[in-house]
Each structure stands twice: as structure tokens, then as C-alpha cells.
């Protein structure tokens, strides 16, 4: 399922992913990502799980798909 994520959600997940890779993800950042994902999923009528997995795939695996 292809989900059209808004740019601000992509940017927030990219920020969280960078923090994870650097070993410095904060609870505040993790909570913010979760809350925005949940709100987007509810508004779009989608499963929060599907939105979260799709977003992670879009951000974390974009380079692999582009190659």
C-alpha cells in the first residue's frame, strides 16, 4: 500500500532516524513521532501500524529502492 506522507511527517521521521543512528534518540522525539503518526493515521482512516511501517520504509529504505 502506497501512502502519500506529508513532508513534515517525513522530516520528523528523518530526524528521529538520524537520532537513532547517532545513539541519541530522546523520549520527546519518539513521543512526537508516535503522536504525529497516530494523528495522521486517524485522519487518513488507516491503521497506525501500516502508517508507521510505511513511513519507516519510506525514510529508512529510500536509498535501497532508488538504486
PDBQT receptor file of N, H, CA, C and O in Angstrom, charges set to zero:
ATOM      1  N   UNK A   1       0.847  -1.177   0.000  1.00  0.00    +0.000 N 
ATOM      2  CA  UNK A   1       0.000   0.000   0.000  1.00  0.00    +0.000 C 
ATOM      3  C   UNK A   1       0.888   1.235   0.000  1.00  0.00    +0.000 C 
ATOM      4  O   UNK A   1       1.755   1.388   0.860  1.00  0.00    +0.000 OA
ATOM      5  N   UNK A   2       0.669   2.100  -0.958  1.00  0.00    +0.000 N 
ATOM      6  H   UNK A   2      -0.036   1.976  -1.657  1.00  0.00    +0.000 HD
ATOM      7  CA  UNK A   2       1.420   3.355  -1.047  1.00  0.00    +0.000 C 
ATOM      8  C   UNK A   2       0.662   4.445  -0.296  1.00  0.00    +0.000 C 
ATOM      9  O   UNK A   2      -0.523   4.675  -0.538  1.00  0.00    +0.000 OA
ATOM     10  N   UNK A   3       1.348   5.096   0.597  1.00  0.00    +0.000 N 
ATOM     11  H   UNK A   3       2.310   4.909   0.794  1.00  0.00    +0.000 HD
ATOM     12  CA  UNK A   3       0.754   6.167   1.394  1.00  0.00    +0.000 C 
ATOM     13  C   UNK A   3       1.461   7.460   1.017  1.00  0.00    +0.000 C 
ATOM     14  O   UNK A   3       2.688   7.504   0.937  1.00  0.00    +0.000 OA
ATOM     15  N   UNK A   4       0.690   8.504   0.786  1.00  0.00    +0.000 N 
ATOM     16  H   UNK A   4      -0.307   8.468   0.850  1.00  0.00    +0.000 HD
ATOM     17  CA  UNK A   4       1.247   9.810   0.457  1.00  0.00    +0.000 C 
ATOM     18  C   UNK A   4       1.482  10.573   1.768  1.00  0.00    +0.000 C 
ATOM     19  O   UNK A   4       0.574  11.208   2.305  1.00  0.00    +0.000 OA
ATOM     20  N   UNK A   5       2.718  10.494   2.268  1.00  0.00    +0.000 N 
ATOM     21  H   UNK A   5       3.455   9.978   1.832  1.00  0.00    +0.000 HD
ATOM     22  CA  UNK A   5       3.044  11.132   3.539  1.00  0.00    +0.000 C 
ATOM     23  C   UNK A   5       3.301  12.620   3.344  1.00  0.00    +0.000 C 
ATOM     24  O   UNK A   5       3.944  13.014   2.370  1.00  0.00    +0.000 OA
ATOM     25  N   UNK A   6       2.803  13.453   4.264  1.00  0.00    +0.000 N 
ATOM     26  H   UNK A   6       2.281  13.133   5.055  1.00  0.00    +0.000 HD
ATOM     27  CA  UNK A   6       3.090  14.886   4.174  1.00  0.00    +0.000 C 
ATOM     28  C   UNK A   6       4.574  15.141   4.476  1.00  0.00    +0.000 C 
ATOM     29  O   UNK A   6       5.190  14.399   5.242  1.00  0.00    +0.000 OA
ATOM     30  N   UNK A   7       5.142  16.186   3.875  1.00  0.00    +0.000 N 
ATOM     31  H   UNK A   7       4.642  16.789   3.253  1.00  0.00    +0.000 HD
ATOM     32  CA  UNK A   7       6.569  16.477   4.055  1.00  0.00    +0.000 C 
ATOM     33  C   UNK A   7       6.988  16.639   5.513  1.00  0.00    +0.000 C 
ATOM     34  O   UNK A   7       8.095  16.243   5.880  1.00  0.00    +0.000 OA
ATOM     35  N   UNK A   8       6.124  17.216   6.354  1.00  0.00    +0.000 N 
ATOM     36  H   UNK A   8       5.225  17.538   6.057  1.00  0.00    +0.000 HD
ATOM     37  CA  UNK A   8       6.508  17.406   7.754  1.00  0.00    +0.000 C 
ATOM     38  C   UNK A   8       6.639  16.073   8.491  1.00  0.00    +0.000 C 
ATOM     39  O   UNK A   8       7.471  15.945   9.389  1.00  0.00    +0.000 OA
ATOM     40  N   UNK A   9       5.832  15.086   8.123  1.00  0.00    +0.000 N 
ATOM     41  H   UNK A   9       5.157  15.191   7.393  1.00  0.00    +0.000 HD
ATOM     42  CA  UNK A   9       5.930  13.770   8.743  1.00  0.00    +0.000 C 
ATOM     43  C   UNK A   9       7.214  13.064   8.295  1.00  0.00    +0.000 C 
ATOM     44  O   UNK A   9       7.889  12.424   9.102  1.00  0.00    +0.000 OA
ATOM     45  N   UNK A  10       7.540  13.182   7.024  1.00  0.00    +0.000 N 
ATOM     46  H   UNK A  10       6.992  13.702   6.369  1.00  0.00    +0.000 HD
ATOM     47  CA  UNK A  10       8.789  12.619   6.508  1.00  0.00    +0.000 C 
ATOM     48  C   UNK A  10       9.981  13.266   7.223  1.00  0.00    +0.000 C 
ATOM     49  O   UNK A  10      10.911  12.570   7.631  1.00  0.00    +0.000 OA
ATOM     50  N   UNK A  11       9.955  14.569   7.370  1.00  0.00    +0.000 N 
ATOM     51  H   UNK A  11       9.200  15.134   7.038  1.00  0.00    +0.000 HD
ATOM     52  CA  UNK A  11      11.058  15.289   8.020  1.00  0.00    +0.000 C 
ATOM     53  C   UNK A  11      11.208  14.865   9.481  1.00  0.00    +0.000 C 
ATOM     54  O   UNK A  11      12.329  14.695   9.962  1.00  0.00    +0.000 OA
ATOM     55  N   UNK A  12      10.100  14.694  10.183  1.00  0.00    +0.000 N 
ATOM     56  H   UNK A  12       9.190  14.832   9.793  1.00  0.00    +0.000 HD
ATOM     57  CA  UNK A  12      10.147  14.281  11.584  1.00  0.00    +0.000 C 
ATOM     58  C   UNK A  12      10.741  12.881  11.710  1.00  0.00    +0.000 C 
ATOM     59  O   UNK A  12      11.564  12.634  12.591  1.00  0.00    +0.000 OA
ATOM     60  N   UNK A  13      10.328  11.964  10.837  1.00  0.00    +0.000 N 
ATOM     61  H   UNK A  13       9.659  12.165  10.121  1.00  0.00    +0.000 HD
ATOM     62  CA  UNK A  13      10.869  10.603  10.879  1.00  0.00    +0.000 C 
ATOM     63  C   UNK A  13      12.353  10.603  10.507  1.00  0.00    +0.000 C 
ATOM     64  O   UNK A  13      13.132   9.848  11.090  1.00  0.00    +0.000 OA
ATOM     65  N   UNK A  14      12.754  11.434   9.548  1.00  0.00    +0.000 N 
ATOM     66  H   UNK A  14      12.122  12.047   9.074  1.00  0.00    +0.000 HD
ATOM     67  CA  UNK A  14      14.178  11.530   9.196  1.00  0.00    +0.000 C 
ATOM     68  C   UNK A  14      15.005  12.007  10.388  1.00  0.00    +0.000 C 
ATOM     69  O   UNK A  14      16.101  11.505  10.638  1.00  0.00    +0.000 OA
ATOM     70  N   UNK A  15      14.469  12.976  11.113  1.00  0.00    +0.000 N 
ATOM     71  H   UNK A  15      13.579  13.384  10.909  1.00  0.00    +0.000 HD
ATOM     72  CA  UNK A  15      15.150  13.485  12.298  1.00  0.00    +0.000 C 
ATOM     73  C   UNK A  15      15.283  12.388  13.356  1.00  0.00    +0.000 C 
ATOM     74  O   UNK A  15      16.348  12.214  13.949  1.00  0.00    +0.000 OA
ATOM     75  N   UNK A  16      14.208  11.660  13.585  1.00  0.00    +0.000 N 
ATOM     76  H   UNK A  16      13.343  11.801  13.104  1.00  0.00    +0.000 HD
ATOM     77  CA  UNK A  16      14.243  10.573  14.566  1.00  0.00    +0.000 C 
ATOM     78  C   UNK A  16      15.222   9.488  14.125  1.00  0.00    +0.000 C 
ATOM     79  O   UNK A  16      15.973   8.965  14.949  1.00  0.00    +0.000 OA
ATOM     80  N   UNK A  17      15.225   9.145  12.844  1.00  0.00    +0.000 N 
ATOM     81  H   UNK A  17      14.615   9.569  12.175  1.00  0.00    +0.000 HD
ATOM     82  CA  UNK A  17      16.133   8.123  12.330  1.00  0.00    +0.000 C 
ATOM     83  C   UNK A  17      17.592   8.556  12.501  1.00  0.00    +0.000 C 
ATOM     84  O   UNK A  17      18.442   7.742  12.860  1.00  0.00    +0.000 OA
ATOM     85  N   UNK A  18      17.879   9.821  12.248  1.00  0.00    +0.000 N 
ATOM     86  H   UNK A  18      17.188  10.483  11.956  1.00  0.00    +0.000 HD
ATOM     87  CA  UNK A  18      19.236  10.330  12.443  1.00  0.00    +0.000 C 
ATOM     88  C   UNK A  18      19.638  10.229  13.910  1.00  0.00    +0.000 C 
ATOM     89  O   UNK A  18      20.775   9.873  14.221  1.00  0.00    +0.000 OA
ATOM     90  N   UNK A  19      18.716  10.538  14.805  1.00  0.00    +0.000 N 
ATOM     91  H   UNK A  19      17.793  10.827  14.553  1.00  0.00    +0.000 HD
ATOM     92  CA  UNK A  19      18.993  10.431  16.235  1.00  0.00    +0.000 C 
ATOM     93  C   UNK A  19      19.222   8.978  16.640  1.00  0.00    +0.000 C 
ATOM     94  O   UNK A  19      20.099   8.693  17.456  1.00  0.00    +0.000 OA
ATOM     95  N   UNK A  20      18.443   8.060  16.078  1.00  0.00    +0.000 N 
ATOM     96  H   UNK A  20      17.731   8.291  15.415  1.00  0.00    +0.000 HD
ATOM     97  CA  UNK A  20      18.617   6.632  16.375  1.00  0.00    +0.000 C 
ATOM     98  C   UNK A  20      20.004   6.186  15.923  1.00  0.00    +0.000 C 
ATOM     99  O   UNK A  20      20.717   5.510  16.665  1.00  0.00    +0.000 OA
ATOM    100  N   UNK A  21      20.381   6.562  14.713  1.00  0.00    +0.000 N 
ATOM    101  H   UNK A  21      19.802   7.111  14.110  1.00  0.00    +0.000 HD
ATOM    102  CA  UNK A  21      21.682   6.157  14.187  1.00  0.00    +0.000 C 
ATOM    103  C   UNK A  21      22.836   6.731  14.998  1.00  0.00    +0.000 C 
ATOM    104  O   UNK A  21      23.893   6.111  15.108  1.00  0.00    +0.000 OA
ATOM    105  N   UNK A  22      22.632   7.910  15.563  1.00  0.00    +0.000 N 
ATOM    106  H   UNK A  22      21.772   8.414  15.474  1.00  0.00    +0.000 HD
ATOM    107  CA  UNK A  22      23.667   8.545  16.380  1.00  0.00    +0.000 C 
ATOM    108  C   UNK A  22      23.625   8.073  17.829  1.00  0.00    +0.000 C 
ATOM    109  O   UNK A  22      24.481   8.445  18.631  1.00  0.00    +0.000 OA
ATOM    110  N   UNK A  23      22.626   7.252  18.163  1.00  0.00    +0.000 N 
ATOM    111  H   UNK A  23      21.930   6.950  17.511  1.00  0.00    +0.000 HD
ATOM    112  CA  UNK A  23      22.501   6.747  19.526  1.00  0.00    +0.000 C 
ATOM    113  C   UNK A  23      22.014   7.787  20.513  1.00  0.00    +0.000 C 
ATOM    114  O   UNK A  23      22.345   7.735  21.697  1.00  0.00    +0.000 OA
ATOM    115  N   UNK A  24      21.215   8.743  20.017  1.00  0.00    +0.000 N 
ATOM    116  H   UNK A  24      20.946   8.785  19.055  1.00  0.00    +0.000 HD
ATOM    117  CA  UNK A  24      20.756   9.805  20.919  1.00  0.00    +0.000 C 
ATOM    118  C   UNK A  24      19.277  10.158  20.737  1.00  0.00    +0.000 C 
ATOM    119  O   UNK A  24      18.883  11.314  20.893  1.00  0.00    +0.000 OA
ATOM    120  N   UNK A  25      18.467   9.156  20.408  1.00  0.00    +0.000 N 
ATOM    121  H   UNK A  25      18.787   8.217  20.282  1.00  0.00    +0.000 HD
ATOM    122  CA  UNK A  25      17.026   9.394  20.305  1.00  0.00    +0.000 C 
ATOM    123  C   UNK A  25      16.480   9.735  21.686  1.00  0.00    +0.000 C 
ATOM    124  O   UNK A  25      16.747   9.034  22.662  1.00  0.00    +0.000 OA
ATOM    125  N   UNK A  26      15.720  10.809  21.755  1.00  0.00    +0.000 N 
ATOM    126  H   UNK A  26      15.503  11.379  20.962  1.00  0.00    +0.000 HD
ATOM    127  CA  UNK A  26      15.139  11.216  23.035  1.00  0.00    +0.000 C 
ATOM    128  C   UNK A  26      13.703  10.718  23.136  1.00  0.00    +0.000 C 
ATOM    129  O   UNK A  26      13.055  10.434  22.129  1.00  0.00    +0.000 OA
ATOM    130  N   UNK A  27      13.229  10.621  24.343  1.00  0.00    +0.000 N 
ATOM    131  H   UNK A  27      13.756  10.852  25.162  1.00  0.00    +0.000 HD
ATOM    132  CA  UNK A  27      11.843  10.236  24.576  1.00  0.00    +0.000 C 
ATOM    133  C   UNK A  27      10.911  11.258  23.938  1.00  0.00    +0.000 C 
ATOM    134  O   UNK A  27       9.879  10.890  23.376  1.00  0.00    +0.000 OA
ATOM    135  N   UNK A  28      11.262  12.526  24.020  1.00  0.00    +0.000 N 
ATOM    136  H   UNK A  28      12.100  12.825  24.476  1.00  0.00    +0.000 HD
ATOM    137  CA  UNK A  28      10.427  13.581  23.437  1.00  0.00    +0.000 C 
ATOM    138  C   UNK A  28      10.289  13.417  21.927  1.00  0.00    +0.000 C 
ATOM    139  O   UNK A  28       9.196  13.575  21.382  1.00  0.00    +0.000 OA
ATOM    140  N   UNK A  29      11.389  13.101  21.251  1.00  0.00    +0.000 N 
ATOM    141  H   UNK A  29      12.276  12.973  21.694  1.00  0.00    +0.000 HD
ATOM    142  CA  UNK A  29      11.327  12.910  19.803  1.00  0.00    +0.000 C 
ATOM    143  C   UNK A  29      10.506  11.669  19.468  1.00  0.00    +0.000 C 
ATOM    144  O   UNK A  29       9.662  11.705  18.573  1.00  0.00    +0.000 OA
ATOM    145  N   UNK A  30      10.748  10.585  20.177  1.00  0.00    +0.000 N 
ATOM    146  H   UNK A  30      11.434  10.557  20.904  1.00  0.00    +0.000 HD
ATOM    147  CA  UNK A  30       9.993   9.351  19.930  1.00  0.00    +0.000 C 
ATOM    148  C   UNK A  30       8.499   9.564  20.153  1.00  0.00    +0.000 C 
ATOM    149  O   UNK A  30       7.674   9.077  19.380  1.00  0.00    +0.000 OA
ATOM    150  N   UNK A  31       8.160  10.288  21.202  1.00  0.00    +0.000 N 
ATOM    151  H   UNK A  31       8.830  10.685  21.829  1.00  0.00    +0.000 HD
ATOM    152  CA  UNK A  31       6.753  10.576  21.504  1.00  0.00    +0.000 C 
ATOM    153  C   UNK A  31       6.143  11.450  20.411  1.00  0.00    +0.000 C 
ATOM    154  O   UNK A  31       5.013  11.209  19.986  1.00  0.00    +0.000 OA
ATOM    155  N   UNK A  32       6.872  12.450  19.958  1.00  0.00    +0.000 N 
ATOM    156  H   UNK A  32       7.790  12.646  20.303  1.00  0.00    +0.000 HD
ATOM    157  CA  UNK A  32       6.366  13.348  18.913  1.00  0.00    +0.000 C 
ATOM    158  C   UNK A  32       6.085  12.578  17.629  1.00  0.00    +0.000 C 
ATOM    159  O   UNK A  32       5.051  12.782  16.993  1.00  0.00    +0.000 OA
ATOM    160  N   UNK A  33       7.004  11.693  17.247  1.00  0.00    +0.000 N 
ATOM    161  H   UNK A  33       7.844  11.527  17.763  1.00  0.00    +0.000 HD
ATOM    162  CA  UNK A  33       6.798  10.887  16.041  1.00  0.00    +0.000 C 
ATOM    163  C   UNK A  33       5.564  10.018  16.206  1.00  0.00    +0.000 C 
ATOM    164  O   UNK A  33       4.724   9.950  15.308  1.00  0.00    +0.000 OA
ATOM    165  N   UNK A  34       5.450   9.356  17.343  1.00  0.00    +0.000 N 
ATOM    166  H   UNK A  34       6.132   9.410  18.072  1.00  0.00    +0.000 HD
ATOM    167  CA  UNK A  34       4.301   8.485  17.589  1.00  0.00    +0.000 C 
ATOM    168  C   UNK A  34       2.985   9.258  17.514  1.00  0.00    +0.000 C 
ATOM    169  O   UNK A  34       2.023   8.795  16.901  1.00  0.00    +0.000 OA
ATOM    170  N   UNK A  35       2.944  10.421  18.130  1.00  0.00    +0.000 N 
ATOM    171  H   UNK A  35       3.725  10.798  18.627  1.00  0.00    +0.000 HD
ATOM    172  CA  UNK A  35       1.715  11.213  18.150  1.00  0.00    +0.000 C 
ATOM    173  C   UNK A  35       1.324  11.690  16.754  1.00  0.00    +0.000 C 
ATOM    174  O   UNK A  35       0.144  11.672  16.401  1.00  0.00    +0.000 OA
ATOM    175  N   UNK A  36       2.299  12.113  15.964  1.00  0.00    +0.000 N 
ATOM    176  H   UNK A  36       3.257  12.127  16.250  1.00  0.00    +0.000 HD
ATOM    177  CA  UNK A  36       2.007  12.594  14.612  1.00  0.00    +0.000 C 
ATOM    178  C   UNK A  36       1.566  11.429  13.726  1.00  0.00    +0.000 C 
ATOM    179  O   UNK A  36       0.652  11.573  12.914  1.00  0.00    +0.000 OA
ATOM    180  N   UNK A  37       2.211  10.285  13.882  1.00  0.00    +0.000 N 
ATOM    181  H   UNK A  37       2.954  10.167  14.542  1.00  0.00    +0.000 HD
ATOM    182  CA  UNK A  37       1.801   9.098  13.123  1.00  0.00    +0.000 C 
ATOM    183  C   UNK A  37       0.374   8.716  13.464  1.00  0.00    +0.000 C 
ATOM    184  O   UNK A  37      -0.431   8.454  12.571  1.00  0.00    +0.000 OA
ATOM    185  N   UNK A  38       0.054   8.681  14.748  1.00  0.00    +0.000 N 
ATOM    186  H   UNK A  38       0.708   8.894  15.474  1.00  0.00    +0.000 HD
ATOM    187  CA  UNK A  38      -1.296   8.303  15.186  1.00  0.00    +0.000 C 
ATOM    188  C   UNK A  38      -2.340   9.280  14.649  1.00  0.00    +0.000 C 
ATOM    189  O   UNK A  38      -3.404   8.862  14.191  1.00  0.00    +0.000 OA
ATOM    190  N   UNK A  39      -2.042  10.569  14.702  1.00  0.00    +0.000 N 
ATOM    191  H   UNK A  39      -1.178  10.908  15.074  1.00  0.00    +0.000 HD
ATOM    192  CA  UNK A  39      -2.983  11.574  14.209  1.00  0.00    +0.000 C 
ATOM    193  C   UNK A  39      -3.167  11.450  12.697  1.00  0.00    +0.000 C 
ATOM    194  O   UNK A  39      -4.290  11.529  12.201  1.00  0.00    +0.000 OA
ATOM    195  N   UNK A  40      -2.072  11.256  11.967  1.00  0.00    +0.000 N 
ATOM    196  H   UNK A  40      -1.159  11.191  12.370  1.00  0.00    +0.000 HD
ATOM    197  CA  UNK A  40      -2.157  11.104  10.518  1.00  0.00    +0.000 C 
ATOM    198  C   UNK A  40      -2.958   9.861  10.163  1.00  0.00    +0.000 C 
ATOM    199  O   UNK A  40      -3.809   9.905   9.274  1.00  0.00    +0.000 OA
ATOM    200  N   UNK A  41      -2.697   8.756  10.847  1.00  0.00    +0.000 N 
ATOM    201  H   UNK A  41      -2.006   8.721  11.569  1.00  0.00    +0.000 HD
ATOM    202  CA  UNK A  41      -3.412   7.506  10.575  1.00  0.00    +0.000 C 
ATOM    203  C   UNK A  41      -4.908   7.669  10.815  1.00  0.00    +0.000 C 
ATOM    204  O   UNK A  41      -5.725   7.226  10.008  1.00  0.00    +0.000 OA
ATOM    205  N   UNK A  42      -5.258   8.301  11.916  1.00  0.00    +0.000 N 
ATOM    206  H   UNK A  42      -4.594   8.661  12.571  1.00  0.00    +0.000 HD
ATOM    207  CA  UNK A  42      -6.678   8.507  12.229  1.00  0.00    +0.000 C 
ATOM    208  C   UNK A  42      -7.331   9.383  11.165  1.00  0.00    +0.000 C 
ATOM    209  O   UNK A  42      -8.420   9.069  10.686  1.00  0.00    +0.000 OA
ATOM    210  N   UNK A  43      -6.681  10.465  10.800  1.00  0.00    +0.000 N 
ATOM    211  H   UNK A  43      -5.797  10.721  11.190  1.00  0.00    +0.000 HD
ATOM    212  CA  UNK A  43      -7.231  11.389   9.813  1.00  0.00    +0.000 C 
ATOM    213  C   UNK A  43      -7.383  10.719   8.446  1.00  0.00    +0.000 C 
ATOM    214  O   UNK A  43      -8.352  10.973   7.731  1.00  0.00    +0.000 OA
ATOM    215  N   UNK A  44      -6.422   9.864   8.086  1.00  0.00    +0.000 N 
ATOM    216  H   UNK A  44      -5.634   9.658   8.667  1.00  0.00    +0.000 HD
ATOM    217  CA  UNK A  44      -6.443   9.200   6.789  1.00  0.00    +0.000 C 
ATOM    218  C   UNK A  44      -7.294   7.928   6.791  1.00  0.00    +0.000 C 
ATOM    219  O   UNK A  44      -7.523   7.331   5.739  1.00  0.00    +0.000 OA
ATOM    220  N   UNK A  45      -7.760   7.514   7.972  1.00  0.00    +0.000 N 
ATOM    221  H   UNK A  45      -7.574   7.999   8.826  1.00  0.00    +0.000 HD
ATOM    222  CA  UNK A  45      -8.554   6.290   8.066  1.00  0.00    +0.000 C 
ATOM    223  C   UNK A  45      -7.718   5.038   7.846  1.00  0.00    +0.000 C 
ATOM    224  O   UNK A  45      -8.196   4.047   7.294  1.00  0.00    +0.000 OA
ATOM    225  N   UNK A  46      -6.459   5.093   8.285  1.00  0.00    +0.000 N 
ATOM    226  H   UNK A  46      -6.070   5.898   8.734  1.00  0.00    +0.000 HD
ATOM    227  CA  UNK A  46      -5.533   3.979   8.102  1.00  0.00    +0.000 C 
ATOM    228  C   UNK A  46      -5.109   3.419   9.453  1.00  0.00    +0.000 C 
ATOM    229  O   UNK A  46      -5.266   4.069  10.486  1.00  0.00    +0.000 OA
ATOM    230  N   UNK A  47      -4.579   2.227   9.428  1.00  0.00    +0.000 N 
ATOM    231  H   UNK A  47      -4.452   1.699   8.588  1.00  0.00    +0.000 HD
ATOM    232  CA  UNK A  47      -4.018   1.616  10.627  1.00  0.00    +0.000 C 
ATOM    233  C   UNK A  47      -2.751   2.360  11.026  1.00  0.00    +0.000 C 
ATOM    234  O   UNK A  47      -1.920   2.677  10.175  1.00  0.00    +0.000 OA
ATOM    235  N   UNK A  48      -2.603   2.636  12.306  1.00  0.00    +0.000 N 
ATOM    236  H   UNK A  48      -3.278   2.378  12.998  1.00  0.00    +0.000 HD
ATOM    237  CA  UNK A  48      -1.390   3.300  12.782  1.00  0.00    +0.000 C 
ATOM    238  C   UNK A  48      -0.167   2.441  12.466  1.00  0.00    +0.000 C 
ATOM    239  O   UNK A  48       0.886   2.959  12.095  1.00  0.00    +0.000 OA
ATOM    240  N   UNK A  49      -0.312   1.149  12.613  1.00  0.00    +0.000 N 
ATOM    241  H   UNK A  49      -1.167   0.728  12.914  1.00  0.00    +0.000 HD
ATOM    242  CA  UNK A  49       0.788   0.235  12.313  1.00  0.00    +0.000 C 
ATOM    243  C   UNK A  49       1.204   0.342  10.845  1.00  0.00    +0.000 C 
ATOM    244  O   UNK A  49       2.394   0.427  10.544  1.00  0.00    +0.000 OA
ATOM    245  N   UNK A  50       0.225   0.339   9.928  1.00  0.00    +0.000 N 
ATOM    246  H   UNK A  50      -0.742   0.270  10.172  1.00  0.00    +0.000 HD
ATOM    247  CA  UNK A  50       0.536   0.448   8.497  1.00  0.00    +0.000 C 
ATOM    248  C   UNK A  50       1.219   1.770   8.179  1.00  0.00    +0.000 C 
ATOM    249  O   UNK A  50       2.154   1.818   7.380  1.00  0.00    +0.000 OA
ATOM    250  N   UNK A  51       0.751   2.833   8.805  1.00  0.00    +0.000 N 
ATOM    251  H   UNK A  51      -0.008   2.794   9.454  1.00  0.00    +0.000 HD
ATOM    252  CA  UNK A  51       1.365   4.143   8.581  1.00  0.00    +0.000 C 
ATOM    253  C   UNK A  51       2.799   4.144   9.098  1.00  0.00    +0.000 C 
ATOM    254  O   UNK A  51       3.706   4.607   8.406  1.00  0.00    +0.000 OA
ATOM    255  N   UNK A  52       3.012   3.634  10.301  1.00  0.00    +0.000 N 
ATOM    256  H   UNK A  52       2.275   3.258  10.863  1.00  0.00    +0.000 HD
ATOM    257  CA  UNK A  52       4.348   3.626  10.883  1.00  0.00    +0.000 C 
ATOM    258  C   UNK A  52       5.315   2.783  10.055  1.00  0.00    +0.000 C 
ATOM    259  O   UNK A  52       6.441   3.209   9.798  1.00  0.00    +0.000 OA
ATOM    260  N   UNK A  53       4.894   1.610   9.644  1.00  0.00    +0.000 N 
ATOM    261  H   UNK A  53       3.980   1.264   9.853  1.00  0.00    +0.000 HD
ATOM    262  CA  UNK A  53       5.766   0.742   8.852  1.00  0.00    +0.000 C 
ATOM    263  C   UNK A  53       6.055   1.352   7.470  1.00  0.00    +0.000 C 
ATOM    264  O   UNK A  53       7.179   1.276   6.975  1.00  0.00    +0.000 OA
ATOM    265  N   UNK A  54       5.031   1.953   6.858  1.00  0.00    +0.000 N 
ATOM    266  H   UNK A  54       4.118   2.014   7.260  1.00  0.00    +0.000 HD
ATOM    267  CA  UNK A  54       5.227   2.603   5.566  1.00  0.00    +0.000 C 
ATOM    268  C   UNK A  54       6.162   3.793   5.655  1.00  0.00    +0.000 C 
ATOM    269  O   UNK A  54       6.984   4.019   4.767  1.00  0.00    +0.000 OA
ATOM    270  N   UNK A  55       6.031   4.549   6.726  1.00  0.00    +0.000 N 
ATOM    271  H   UNK A  55       5.363   4.366   7.448  1.00  0.00    +0.000 HD
ATOM    272  CA  UNK A  55       6.887   5.713   6.926  1.00  0.00    +0.000 C 
ATOM    273  C   UNK A  55       8.336   5.295   7.147  1.00  0.00    +0.000 C 
ATOM    274  O   UNK A  55       9.255   5.880   6.573  1.00  0.00    +0.000 OA
ATOM    275  N   UNK A  56       8.532   4.284   7.979  1.00  0.00    +0.000 N 
ATOM    276  H   UNK A  56       7.786   3.809   8.446  1.00  0.00    +0.000 HD
ATOM    277  CA  UNK A  56       9.891   3.797   8.217  1.00  0.00    +0.000 C 
ATOM    278  C   UNK A  56      10.508   3.287   6.925  1.00  0.00    +0.000 C 
ATOM    279  O   UNK A  56      11.680   3.545   6.648  1.00  0.00    +0.000 OA
ATOM    280  N   UNK A  57       9.735   2.572   6.144  1.00  0.00    +0.000 N 
ATOM    281  H   UNK A  57       8.783   2.362   6.369  1.00  0.00    +0.000 HD
ATOM    282  CA  UNK A  57      10.241   2.062   4.868  1.00  0.00    +0.000 C 
ATOM    283  C   UNK A  57      10.608   3.222   3.939  1.00  0.00    +0.000 C 
ATOM    284  O   UNK A  57      11.654   3.201   3.290  1.00  0.00    +0.000 OA
ATOM    285  N   UNK A  58       9.737   4.233   3.883  1.00  0.00    +0.000 N 
ATOM    286  H   UNK A  58       8.887   4.250   4.410  1.00  0.00    +0.000 HD
ATOM    287  CA  UNK A  58       9.982   5.384   3.003  1.00  0.00    +0.000 C 
ATOM    288  C   UNK A  58      11.245   6.143   3.397  1.00  0.00    +0.000 C 
ATOM    289  O   UNK A  58      11.982   6.612   2.530  1.00  0.00    +0.000 OA
ATOM    290  N   UNK A  59      11.500   6.265   4.696  1.00  0.00    +0.000 N 
ATOM    291  H   UNK A  59      10.902   5.884   5.401  1.00  0.00    +0.000 HD
ATOM    292  CA  UNK A  59      12.644   7.044   5.166  1.00  0.00    +0.000 C 
ATOM    293  C   UNK A  59      13.913   6.195   5.241  1.00  0.00    +0.000 C 
ATOM    294  O   UNK A  59      14.972   6.606   4.765  1.00  0.00    +0.000 OA
ATOM    295  N   UNK A  60      13.802   5.028   5.831  1.00  0.00    +0.000 N 
ATOM    296  H   UNK A  60      12.943   4.693   6.218  1.00  0.00    +0.000 HD
ATOM    297  CA  UNK A  60      14.995   4.226   6.114  1.00  0.00    +0.000 C 
ATOM    298  C   UNK A  60      15.476   3.413   4.928  1.00  0.00    +0.000 C 
ATOM    299  O   UNK A  60      16.647   3.038   4.872  1.00  0.00    +0.000 OA
ATOM    300  N   UNK A  61      14.608   3.138   3.996  1.00  0.00    +0.000 N 
ATOM    301  H   UNK A  61      13.657   3.443   4.042  1.00  0.00    +0.000 HD
ATOM    302  CA  UNK A  61      14.984   2.269   2.882  1.00  0.00    +0.000 C 
ATOM    303  C   UNK A  61      14.856   2.952   1.529  1.00  0.00    +0.000 C 
ATOM    304  O   UNK A  61      14.868   2.285   0.495  1.00  0.00    +0.000 OA
ATOM    305  N   UNK A  62      14.734   4.266   1.525  1.00  0.00    +0.000 N 
ATOM    306  H   UNK A  62      14.724   4.808   2.366  1.00  0.00    +0.000 HD
ATOM    307  CA  UNK A  62      14.573   5.015   0.279  1.00  0.00    +0.000 C 
ATOM    308  C   UNK A  62      15.784   4.850  -0.624  1.00  0.00    +0.000 C 
ATOM    309  O   UNK A  62      15.638   4.740  -1.841  1.00  0.00    +0.000 OA
ATOM    310  N   UNK A  63      16.982   4.833  -0.039  1.00  0.00    +0.000 N 
ATOM    311  H   UNK A  63      17.100   4.922   0.950  1.00  0.00    +0.000 HD
ATOM    312  CA  UNK A  63      18.189   4.693  -0.849  1.00  0.00    +0.000 C 
ATOM    313  C   UNK A  63      18.224   3.349  -1.551  1.00  0.00    +0.000 C 
ATOM    314  O   UNK A  63      18.622   3.274  -2.713  1.00  0.00    +0.000 OA
ATOM    315  N   UNK A  64      17.819   2.289  -0.874  1.00  0.00    +0.000 N 
ATOM    316  H   UNK A  64      17.496   2.350   0.070  1.00  0.00    +0.000 HD
ATOM    317  CA  UNK A  64      17.826   0.945  -1.468  1.00  0.00    +0.000 C 
ATOM    318  C   UNK A  64      16.840   0.848  -2.628  1.00  0.00    +0.000 C 
ATOM    319  O   UNK A  64      17.124   0.208  -3.641  1.00  0.00    +0.000 OA
ATOM    320  N   UNK A  65      15.687   1.483  -2.478  1.00  0.00    +0.000 N 
ATOM    321  H   UNK A  65      15.456   2.003  -1.656  1.00  0.00    +0.000 HD
ATOM    322  CA  UNK A  65      14.675   1.446  -3.528  1.00  0.00    +0.000 C 
ATOM    323  C   UNK A  65      15.084   2.287  -4.732  1.00  0.00    +0.000 C 
ATOM    324  O   UNK A  65      14.707   1.978  -5.863  1.00  0.00    +0.000 OA
ATOM    325  N   UNK A  66      15.855   3.351  -4.495  1.00  0.00    +0.000 N 
ATOM    326  H   UNK A  66      16.162   3.602  -3.577  1.00  0.00    +0.000 HD
ATOM    327  CA  UNK A  66      16.278   4.237  -5.580  1.00  0.00    +0.000 C 
ATOM    328  C   UNK A  66      17.384   3.598  -6.425  1.00  0.00    +0.000 C 
ATOM    329  O   UNK A  66      17.565   3.938  -7.594  1.00  0.00    +0.000 OA
ATOM    330  N   UNK A  67      18.111   2.678  -5.817  1.00  0.00    +0.000 N 
ATOM    331  H   UNK A  67      17.964   2.401  -4.868  1.00  0.00    +0.000 HD
ATOM    332  CA  UNK A  67      19.234   2.037  -6.530  1.00  0.00    +0.000 C 
ATOM    333  C   UNK A  67      18.791   0.999  -7.528  1.00  0.00    +0.000 C 
ATOM    334  O   UNK A  67      19.625   0.386  -8.193  1.00  0.00    +0.000 OA
TER     335      UNK A  67
